[in-house]
């Protein structure tokens, strides 16, 4: 299990995000459209994951679909832009679904998903969400299994110019969550992910550290994504 991507909720279009990021010297690209959900995105790939800026393209559709990530986006963006959640990659999402349901977690079941790129290519994957109300409480991560192997997918990203050499020198080191009760949330996530809790309310995954920090007031959410340059 490893970090696949982090999600930032925004009111800006993918084109606006790309322009902003490139003005700051960062290489982001327009991702494409989630035609069934009424959303679209911009992406910035680094060595071990990617950042997704997610926004609503078709409000009339987004408000009607029963999709957990879209509902979370609409809930959070009504207040302000900011980090929303993260996605973890698993090798066999069907088996993983069975494992966590056996632990007592209710899920969405495995969902088919796709995105239409700006070139018209259809990228496909499978998703899994933990069934929980959309609220100010910390959302659990969601899970993904890509249709293509990572090696094939990343080779295509390099070939099309989405992942460039400068970006491959960057990596997501840590995801920091601001929560009311760090001990509780770290413990719940450790059970869900079958991981050990560290000494500082943190969980070490294959390619990232998840850290839970106490705060008072406001939503419990992903607060900071620490991206480093390789030495």
C-alpha positions in Angstrom: 0.0 0.0 0.0 1.3 3.4 -0.9 0.3 7.0 -1.6 -1.1 7.5 -5.0 -2.2 11.1 -4.9 -3.4 14.0 -2.7 -6.5 16.0 -3.6 -6.8 19.8 -3.4 -10.3 21.2 -3.8 -10.5 24.5 -5.8 -13.0 26.7 -7.6 -10.4 27.4 -10.3 -10.4 25.7 -13.7 -7.6 23.3 -14.6 -6.2 25.9 -17.1 -6.0 28.5 -14.3 -4.2 26.1 -12.0 -1.7 25.2 -14.7 -1.0 28.8 -15.4 -0.5 29.6 -11.7 1.8 26.6 -11.1 3.9 27.3 -14.2 4.3 30.9 -13.2 5.8 29.6 -10.0 8.2 27.3 -11.9 6.2 24.1 -11.3 5.2 21.8 -14.1 1.5 21.0 -13.9 -0.8 19.9 -16.7 -4.5 19.8 -17.4 -5.8 16.3 -16.5 -9.2 16.1 -18.1 -12.8 15.5 -17.4 -14.7 13.0 -15.1 -17.6 13.0 -17.5 -19.9 11.0 -15.1 -19.3 13.2 -12.1 -19.3 16.7 -13.5 -15.7 17.5 -12.4 -12.3 18.2 -14.0 -8.8 18.4 -12.8 -5.2 19.6 -13.1 -2.3 17.4 -12.1 1.3 17.7 -11.0 3.3 14.4 -10.9 6.3 13.9 -8.7 8.5 10.8 -8.2 6.2 9.0 -5.8 2.8 10.4 -6.3 0.9 13.3 -7.7 -1.2 16.4 -6.7 -4.7 16.6 -8.1 -6.5 20.0 -8.1 -10.2 19.0 -8.4 -13.0 21.4 -9.3 -16.6 21.4 -10.5 -17.1 21.7 -14.3 -20.8 21.0 -14.5 -22.6 22.0 -11.2 -25.9 20.6 -12.3 -24.4 17.1 -12.8 -22.1 17.2 -9.8 -24.9 18.1 -7.4 -26.9 15.1 -8.5 -24.4 12.3 -8.6 -23.9 9.9 -5.7 -20.1 9.9 -5.7 -18.3 10.2 -2.4 -15.4 12.4 -3.6 -17.7 14.7 -5.5 -19.9 15.1 -2.5 -16.9 15.9 -0.3 -15.7 18.4 -2.8 -19.1 20.2 -2.9 -19.3 20.2 0.9 -15.8 21.7 1.4 -15.7 24.1 -1.4 -18.9 25.8 -0.2 -16.7 27.2 2.6 -13.2 27.6 1.1 -10.6 26.0 -1.1 -8.1 23.7 0.5 -6.7 20.2 0.8 -9.5 17.6 0.9 -8.2 14.1 1.2 -5.8 11.5 -0.2 -5.8 8.4 -2.2 -3.8 5.2 -1.5 -2.9 2.6 -4.1 -3.5 -1.1 -3.5 -2.6 -4.1 -5.6 -5.9 -6.1 -5.4 -8.7 -3.7 -4.6 -11.3 -6.5 -4.5 -9.4 -8.5 -2.0 -8.7 -5.3 0.0 -12.4 -4.5 0.1 -13.1 -7.9 1.6 -10.4 -7.5 4.2 -11.6 -4.1 5.5 -15.3 -5.1 5.4 -14.3 -8.1 7.6 -12.8 -5.6 10.0 -16.2 -4.0 10.2 -15.8 -1.1 7.8 -18.7 -0.4 5.5 -17.7 0.5 1.9 -18.9 1.7 -1.4 -17.9 -1.5 -3.0 -15.4 -1.4 -5.8 -16.4 1.3 -8.3 -15.3 1.6 -12.0 -14.0 5.1 -12.9 -12.5 6.9 -15.8 -11.2 10.3 -17.0 -11.2 11.7 -20.5 -7.9 13.5 -21.2 -7.4 16.6 -23.3 -6.2 14.3 -26.2 -9.4 12.2 -26.0 -7.7 9.2 -24.3 -9.8 7.3 -21.8 -7.9 6.4 -18.6 -9.6 3.8 -16.4 -9.2 2.6 -12.8 -11.1 1.1 -9.9 -11.9 3.0 -6.7 -13.1 2.1 -3.2 -14.5 4.4 -0.5 -15.2 3.9 3.1 -18.9 4.6 3.8 -19.1 7.6 6.1 -21.3 10.7 6.3 -19.9 13.9 4.6 -19.1 16.2 7.5 -16.4 18.2 9.2 -14.9 15.0 10.6 -11.8 13.6 9.0 -12.6 11.6 5.8 -10.9 8.3 5.5 -8.6 7.9 2.6 -10.0 6.4 -0.6 -8.3 3.6 -2.6 -7.4 3.0 -6.2 -6.2 0.3 -8.5 -5.1 1.4 -11.9 -5.9 -0.5 -15.0 -2.3 -0.4 -16.1 0.8 -1.3 -14.2 2.7 1.6 -12.6 5.7 1.0 -14.9 3.5 1.3 -18.0 1.6 4.2 -16.7 4.7 6.2 -15.7 6.4 5.4 -19.0 3.4 7.0 -20.8 3.5 10.0 -18.5 7.1 10.6 -19.4 6.5 10.1 -23.1 3.6 12.6 -23.2 5.5 15.2 -21.2 3.3 15.0 -18.1 6.1 13.8 -15.9 9.4 15.7 -16.6 12.9 15.2 -15.2 12.6 18.2 -12.8 9.4 16.7 -11.3 11.1 13.3 -10.8 13.5 15.0 -8.4 10.5 15.9 -6.1 8.7 13.6 -3.8 5.9 13.8 -1.2 7.5 13.2 2.1 4.7 13.7 4.5 0.9 14.4 4.7 -0.1 16.3 7.8 -3.7 16.1 9.1 -5.2 18.6 11.6 -7.6 16.8 13.8 -9.4 17.1 17.1 -8.1 13.8 18.5 -4.8 12.6 17.0 -4.6 9.5 19.1 -8.1 8.3 18.0 -7.7 9.1 14.3 -4.2 7.5 14.1 -5.5 4.4 15.8 -8.5 4.1 13.5 -6.4 4.6 10.3 -3.9 2.1 11.6 -6.6 -0.5 11.9 -8.0 0.3 8.5 -4.6 0.2 6.8 -3.2 -2.7 8.9 -0.2 -0.5 9.9 1.6 0.3 13.2 1.2 3.6 14.9 4.5 5.5 15.3 5.7 7.4 18.4 4.4 10.7 17.2 0.8 9.9 16.1 2.1 8.9 12.7 1.9 6.0 10.3 4.7 5.1 7.9 3.6 3.8 4.5 5.8 2.5 1.7 6.4 5.9 0.2 5.0 8.5 2.7 4.5 9.4 6.3 1.0 10.3 7.6 1.0 12.5 10.7 -1.9 13.6 12.8 -1.7 16.9 14.7 -4.2 18.2 17.2 -6.1 21.4 16.6 -9.2 23.1 18.0 -12.1 24.2 15.9 -12.8 23.9 12.2 -12.8 20.8 10.0 -10.6 17.8 10.5 -8.8 17.6 7.2 -5.5 17.1 5.4 -3.7 20.4 6.2 -0.3 20.2 4.6 1.5 18.2 2.0 5.2 18.3 2.4 7.1 18.0 -0.9 10.9 17.7 -0.8 13.6 17.7 -3.4 15.8 14.6 -3.4 19.4 15.3 -2.1 
